Each structure stands twice: as C-alpha cells, then as structure tokens.
Amino acid sequence: MAERKPPRPNLIKSIAGALIGVQSEKNREIDFSQQRPLPFILAGIAAIALFVGVLVAVSQLVAGG
C-alpha cells in the first residue's frame, strides 16, 4: 500500500491554521486521514520554534538590548 504524503502547501496551511485556531473542519478531516502524523508534528514544532524566535527578537529590539 502506497503511503500518502500531504502536499507541502497543504501541510503549511494546516499548521498555520491550527496555530491560530482557524482551521476548517474539512481541512482537519483531511489532516487526520493521513497515514503518518510525523510531518505534522515536526512542522508544528518548527513553527512554534520560529514563533518563539520572532517573539524573542522583537522583545530584544523593543528593549534596546
């Protein structure tokens, strides 16, 4: 049985929608129908790390440090 991989734009759209809480029911069902959760987990961790990095950088700029 061939393993289905989520297309990269759909993966990015799913992660972004999930992070801000606006993902549609249709997209959520597509995400949960995938065979492997690992791409979503890794992309989610990367997105959160990027978000935290941006927050740290902005706070450094605002604090002048």
Helices and strands as residue ranges (DSSP letters): H 8-20, H 25-32, H 38-63
